[in-house]
Amino acid sequence: MLVTLVSATSIAHIYKAQTFEEKVSDTVITNPSKPAPEKKDADRLLEIFEQVNNRGTHLAVLVSFVIVGLITWTLTETIDRPLRGIERAISQFNRGNLNARIPPSDIPELHRLGLTLNSVASRLQGVEERRREVIGDLAHELGNPLTVIRGYLELMSHGEMSLTPSVGQQLHEEAERMARLLEDLKTLSKVETGNLPLHLQVVDPNPLLNSVVRALSVRNRKGIRLELNCSRNLPEVFADPDRVRQVLINLISNALNYTEQGRVIVRAWNDDTRIWVEVSDTGVGIAPEDLPRVFDRFWRSESSRRQNACGTGIGLAITKHLVEVQGGQINVESELNKGTVFRFSLPLATTELA
């Protein structure tokens, strides 16, 4: 019986051992002192991920710096290059080289700035060219009468000519020519600086028109018909009579100078607010491309230089200013080889004093 009991106990222990071994084979036993293989792999993967992430971050920062640098360099070149071009051109302008031009830019604002500065340079270049031309014209205009006067005086001083009425008349005309030129220069200076005195008053245009046309008809030696065609009852205007006379003399004299044959007609009429005066001729006319510059100071077309030696391009500039400072308007129409029409207006006295 004892043997039987021992055997039963042994069998029980053996059964329990087998059962424990089966459980152990199906269960992961964790040893606190030694990490499990799965955790080691996870830590390794995490470490690799962190390394890759750090490297990616460093690479991203590096690429970002490169991209930002490229963008900055591109923008700097895009903006700096046209600015350097503008700086170089302005430096050339300051040195007197008005032929320099600013190259176009891809930046709209800088492109518009360049166009504006180029336009200013072109206008300054034109003014400079006209300045040189007018110096030559002034030398010519002043030189001619001086040459005549000096010639007569030398002959008289040597006893080769006496002072006759005709010689005296010639000397007087040459002196008057010089005086008119100097007066025009003085008037132009006053007009452009705003220092020209005006004596605005109520003026009857009828006697003013008649007196100017009559005076210029007497001086006309070319046989050109000078006609006045206007109503005898033109309304009064509000203007400076001396300046209106100067405008009429400039326009009519200009028409007579540039008309070889035919006639010059002065017309006048009025509308509700102003009087209009028109001076038309059958002269050489003005080319279409020259019309916009007719009233520019010191400007004369090449055809006018060839056709007539008189004038310096000052008279029409003065005329335009004189009309406008009195509240009027002036315009011109012309056809080459057929004639020219100048037309100006002055405000009615009833309109200005109402």
C-alpha positions as CSV (number, residue, x, y, z in Angstrom):
1,M,0.0,0.0,0.0
2,L,2.9,2.3,0.7
3,V,4.3,1.5,-2.7
4,T,0.9,2.3,-4.2
5,L,0.8,5.7,-2.4
6,V,4.4,6.6,-3.5
7,S,3.6,5.7,-7.1
8,A,0.5,7.8,-7.1
9,T,2.4,10.7,-5.7
10,S,5.1,10.4,-8.2
11,I,2.6,10.2,-11.0
12,A,1.0,13.3,-9.8
13,H,4.3,15.2,-9.7
14,I,5.2,13.9,-13.1
15,Y,1.8,15.1,-14.5
16,K,2.3,18.5,-12.9
17,A,5.8,18.8,-14.3
18,Q,4.6,18.0,-17.8
19,T,1.8,20.5,-17.5
20,F,4.2,23.2,-16.3
21,E,6.6,22.5,-19.2
22,E,3.7,22.8,-21.7
23,K,2.7,26.1,-20.2
24,V,6.2,27.4,-20.2
25,S,6.5,26.4,-23.8
26,D,3.5,28.6,-24.6
27,T,4.3,31.5,-22.3
28,V,7.0,34.2,-22.5
29,I,8.8,34.5,-19.2
30,T,10.1,37.9,-18.5
31,N,13.4,38.3,-16.7
32,P,13.8,41.7,-15.1
33,S,17.5,41.5,-15.4
34,K,17.6,40.7,-19.1
35,P,15.6,42.6,-21.8
36,A,13.4,40.6,-24.2
37,P,14.4,40.4,-27.8
38,E,11.3,42.2,-29.1
39,K,12.1,45.3,-26.9
40,K,15.6,45.4,-28.2
41,D,14.4,45.4,-31.8
42,A,11.9,48.2,-31.0
43,D,14.6,50.3,-29.3
44,R,16.9,49.8,-32.3
45,L,14.2,50.8,-34.7
46,L,13.4,53.9,-32.6
47,E,17.1,54.8,-32.6
48,I,17.4,54.4,-36.3
49,F,14.3,56.5,-36.8
50,E,15.7,59.2,-34.7
51,Q,19.0,59.2,-36.6
52,V,17.2,59.3,-39.9
53,N,14.9,62.1,-38.6
54,N,17.8,64.1,-37.4
55,R,19.6,63.7,-40.6
56,G,16.4,64.6,-42.6
57,T,16.0,67.7,-40.4
58,H,19.6,68.8,-41.0
59,L,19.2,68.1,-44.7
60,A,15.9,70.1,-44.8
61,V,17.5,73.0,-43.1
62,L,20.4,72.9,-45.5
63,V,18.2,72.7,-48.5
64,S,16.0,75.6,-47.1
65,F,19.1,77.7,-46.7
66,V,20.2,77.0,-50.2
67,I,16.7,77.8,-51.6
68,V,16.4,81.0,-49.6
69,G,19.9,82.0,-50.8
70,L,19.0,81.3,-54.4
71,I,15.8,83.3,-54.1
72,T,17.5,86.2,-52.4
73,W,20.3,86.2,-55.0
74,T,17.7,86.1,-57.8
75,L,15.6,88.9,-56.4
76,T,18.7,90.9,-55.7
77,E,20.0,90.5,-59.2
78,T,16.5,91.2,-60.6
79,I,16.2,94.5,-58.7
80,D,19.8,95.5,-58.4
81,R,20.7,95.1,-62.1
82,P,18.1,97.7,-63.4
83,L,18.9,100.0,-60.5
84,R,22.5,99.9,-61.5
85,G,21.5,100.7,-65.1
86,I,19.4,103.7,-63.8
87,E,22.3,104.9,-61.7
88,R,24.7,104.7,-64.7
89,A,22.3,106.5,-66.9
90,I,21.7,109.3,-64.4
91,S,25.5,109.6,-63.9
92,Q,25.8,110.1,-67.7
93,F,23.0,112.7,-67.6
94,N,24.9,114.6,-64.9
95,R,28.0,114.6,-67.1
96,G,26.0,116.2,-69.9
97,N,25.6,113.0,-72.0
98,L,21.9,113.2,-72.8
99,N,22.2,110.5,-75.4
100,A,22.4,107.8,-72.6
101,R,19.2,105.7,-72.1
102,I,18.0,103.4,-69.3
103,P,17.5,99.9,-70.6
104,P,14.1,98.2,-70.1
105,S,13.3,96.2,-67.0
106,D,11.2,93.2,-66.2
107,I,9.9,95.0,-63.1
108,P,6.9,97.1,-64.1
109,E,7.7,99.9,-61.6
110,L,11.3,100.2,-62.6
111,H,10.4,100.0,-66.3
112,R,8.0,102.9,-65.9
113,L,10.6,104.9,-64.0
114,G,13.1,104.2,-66.8
115,L,10.7,105.3,-69.5
116,T,10.0,108.5,-67.6
117,L,13.6,109.3,-67.1
118,N,14.3,108.6,-70.8
119,S,11.5,110.9,-71.8
120,V,12.9,113.7,-69.6
121,A,16.4,113.1,-71.1
122,S,14.9,113.3,-74.6
123,R,13.2,116.6,-73.8
124,L,16.3,118.0,-72.3
125,Q,18.3,116.9,-75.3
126,G,15.8,118.7,-77.6
127,V,16.0,121.9,-75.4
128,E,19.8,121.7,-75.6
129,E,19.7,121.3,-79.4
130,R,17.3,124.3,-79.7
131,R,19.5,126.3,-77.4
132,R,22.5,125.8,-79.7
133,E,20.3,126.6,-82.7
134,V,19.0,129.8,-81.1
135,I,22.5,131.0,-80.2
136,G,23.4,130.6,-83.9
137,D,20.2,132.4,-84.9
138,L,20.6,135.2,-82.5
139,A,24.2,135.7,-83.6
140,H,22.9,135.8,-87.2
141,E,20.0,138.1,-86.4
142,L,22.2,140.5,-84.4
143,G,25.1,140.2,-86.8
144,N,23.2,141.2,-89.9
145,P,22.0,144.7,-88.8
146,L,25.4,145.3,-87.1
147,T,27.2,144.5,-90.3
148,V,25.0,146.9,-92.3
149,I,25.3,149.7,-89.7
150,R,29.1,149.2,-89.4
151,G,29.4,149.2,-93.2
152,Y,27.6,152.5,-93.6
153,L,29.5,154.1,-90.7
154,E,32.8,153.1,-92.1
155,L,32.0,154.6,-95.5
156,M,30.8,157.8,-94.0
157,S,33.9,158.0,-91.7
158,H,36.2,157.7,-94.8
159,G,34.2,160.4,-96.6
160,E,33.0,157.9,-99.2
161,M,29.3,158.3,-98.3
162,S,27.2,161.1,-96.9
163,L,24.3,160.8,-94.6
164,T,21.3,161.1,-97.0
165,P,17.7,160.5,-96.0
166,S,17.7,157.0,-97.6
167,V,20.9,156.0,-95.7
168,G,19.4,157.4,-92.5
169,Q,16.2,155.3,-93.2
170,Q,18.3,152.2,-93.7
171,L,20.2,152.7,-90.5
172,H,17.0,153.3,-88.6
173,E,15.4,150.1,-89.9
174,E,18.4,148.0,-88.9
175,A,18.5,149.6,-85.5
176,E,14.7,148.8,-85.1
177,R,15.4,145.2,-86.1
178,M,17.9,144.8,-83.3
179,A,15.6,146.6,-80.9
180,R,12.7,144.2,-81.7
181,L,14.9,141.2,-81.2
182,L,16.1,142.4,-77.8
183,E,12.6,143.3,-76.8
184,D,11.4,139.8,-77.7
185,L,14.1,138.2,-75.6
186,K,13.2,140.4,-72.7
187,T,9.5,139.7,-73.1
188,L,10.1,136.0,-73.3
189,S,12.1,136.1,-70.1
190,K,9.4,137.9,-68.2
191,V,6.6,135.7,-69.5
192,E,8.4,132.5,-68.5
193,T,9.2,133.8,-65.0
194,G,5.7,135.1,-64.5
195,N,6.9,138.7,-64.2
196,L,5.2,140.2,-67.3
197,P,2.9,143.1,-66.2
198,L,-0.7,143.0,-67.5
199,H,-3.1,145.9,-67.6
200,L,-6.4,144.1,-68.2
201,Q,-9.3,146.4,-69.1
202,V,-12.3,146.7,-71.3
203,V,-11.1,147.1,-74.9
204,D,-12.9,147.8,-78.2
205,P,-11.3,145.4,-80.7
206,N,-12.4,147.2,-83.8
207,P,-10.0,150.2,-83.7
208,L,-7.3,148.0,-82.5
209,L,-7.6,145.6,-85.4
210,N,-7.9,148.5,-87.9
211,S,-4.8,150.3,-86.6
212,V,-2.6,147.2,-86.7
213,V,-3.7,146.1,-90.2
214,R,-3.2,149.6,-91.5
215,A,0.3,150.0,-90.0
216,L,1.5,146.6,-91.4
217,S,0.0,147.3,-94.8
218,V,2.2,150.4,-95.0
219,R,5.3,148.4,-94.1
220,N,4.5,145.6,-96.5
221,R,6.9,145.8,-99.4
222,K,6.3,142.4,-101.0
223,G,3.0,143.4,-102.7
224,I,1.0,140.9,-100.7
225,R,-2.6,141.9,-100.1
226,L,-3.4,142.3,-96.4
227,E,-7.1,142.3,-95.8
228,L,-9.3,142.8,-92.8
229,N,-12.7,141.1,-92.8
230,C,-14.7,141.6,-89.6
231,S,-17.9,143.1,-88.3
232,R,-17.8,146.7,-87.3
233,N,-19.8,146.0,-84.2
234,L,-17.6,143.4,-82.4
235,P,-18.3,143.3,-78.7
236,E,-15.7,144.6,-76.2
237,V,-13.2,142.2,-74.7
238,F,-11.4,142.2,-71.3
239,A,-7.7,142.3,-72.2
240,D,-4.5,144.2,-72.2
241,P,-4.6,146.3,-75.4
242,D,-0.8,146.5,-75.7
243,R,-0.4,142.7,-75.5
244,V,-3.2,142.2,-77.9
245,R,-1.5,144.5,-80.4
246,Q,1.7,142.5,-79.9
247,V,-0.1,139.3,-80.6
248,L,-1.6,140.7,-83.8
249,I,1.7,142.1,-85.0
250,N,3.5,138.8,-84.4
251,L,0.9,136.7,-86.2
252,I,0.4,139.1,-89.2
253,S,4.1,139.7,-89.6
254,N,4.8,136.0,-89.5
255,A,2.2,135.4,-92.2
256,L,3.7,138.2,-94.4
257,N,7.3,136.9,-93.9
258,Y,6.4,133.4,-95.0
259,T,4.1,134.3,-97.9
260,E,5.8,135.0,-101.3
261,Q,2.6,135.8,-103.2
262,G,-1.1,135.8,-102.6
263,R,-2.7,137.4,-99.6
264,V,-3.0,137.5,-95.8
265,I,-6.5,137.8,-94.4
266,V,-7.4,138.9,-90.9
267,R,-10.9,137.8,-89.7
268,A,-12.7,138.4,-86.5
269,W,-16.1,137.2,-85.0
270,N,-17.6,136.4,-81.7
271,D,-19.6,133.7,-79.9
272,D,-21.4,133.9,-76.6
273,T,-18.4,134.1,-74.4
274,R,-15.4,135.3,-76.5
275,I,-14.1,136.9,-79.6
276,W,-12.1,135.0,-82.2
277,V,-9.4,136.5,-84.4
278,E,-8.0,134.5,-87.4
279,V,-4.9,135.2,-89.5
280,S,-4.7,133.1,-92.6
281,D,-2.1,133.2,-95.4
282,T,-1.3,131.5,-98.7
283,G,2.3,130.9,-97.8
284,V,4.7,127.9,-97.6
285,G,2.7,126.2,-94.9
286,I,3.9,123.9,-92.1
287,A,4.5,120.1,-92.3
288,P,2.1,118.0,-90.2
289,E,5.0,116.6,-88.1
290,D,6.1,120.1,-87.3
291,L,2.7,121.5,-86.1
292,P,2.9,120.2,-82.5
293,R,6.2,122.2,-82.0
294,V,5.1,125.4,-83.6
295,F,4.7,127.2,-80.2
296,D,7.9,125.8,-78.7
297,R,10.4,128.5,-77.8
298,F,13.5,128.7,-80.1
299,W,12.1,126.2,-82.5
300,R,12.0,126.6,-86.3
301,S,11.3,124.0,-88.9
302,E,14.0,123.2,-91.5
303,S,11.7,124.4,-94.3
304,S,11.3,127.8,-92.5
305,R,15.0,128.1,-92.1
306,R,15.5,127.5,-95.8
307,Q,12.6,129.7,-96.9
308,N,13.3,132.7,-94.7
309,A,16.2,134.1,-92.7
310,C,14.1,136.1,-90.4
311,G,13.0,135.1,-87.0
312,T,14.5,133.1,-84.1
313,G,11.6,131.0,-83.0
314,I,10.7,133.3,-80.2
315,G,7.7,135.2,-81.6
316,L,5.1,132.4,-81.6
317,A,6.2,131.2,-78.1
318,I,5.6,134.7,-76.8
319,T,2.3,134.9,-78.7
320,K,1.0,131.8,-77.1
321,H,1.9,132.9,-73.6
322,L,0.4,136.4,-74.1
323,V,-2.9,134.9,-75.3
324,E,-3.1,132.4,-72.5
325,V,-2.3,134.8,-69.6
326,Q,-5.2,136.9,-70.8
327,G,-7.6,134.0,-70.6
328,G,-7.6,133.1,-74.3
329,Q,-6.8,130.1,-76.5
330,I,-4.7,129.8,-79.6
331,N,-4.4,127.0,-82.2
332,V,-2.9,126.5,-85.7
333,E,-3.9,124.7,-88.8
334,S,-1.7,124.3,-91.9
335,E,-1.2,122.5,-95.1
336,L,2.3,122.3,-96.7
337,N,2.7,124.6,-99.7
338,K,-0.9,125.9,-99.4
339,G,-1.0,128.1,-96.3
340,T,-1.4,128.5,-92.6
341,V,-4.2,129.6,-90.3
342,F,-3.6,130.9,-86.7
343,R,-6.7,131.4,-84.6
344,F,-6.9,132.9,-81.1
345,S,-9.6,134.0,-78.7
346,L,-10.1,136.6,-75.9
347,P,-12.9,136.6,-73.3
348,L,-15.7,139.1,-73.7
349,A,-15.9,141.9,-71.2
350,T,-19.5,141.0,-70.3
351,T,-18.4,137.5,-69.5
352,E,-15.4,138.5,-67.3
353,L,-17.2,141.3,-65.5
354,A,-20.5,139.4,-64.9
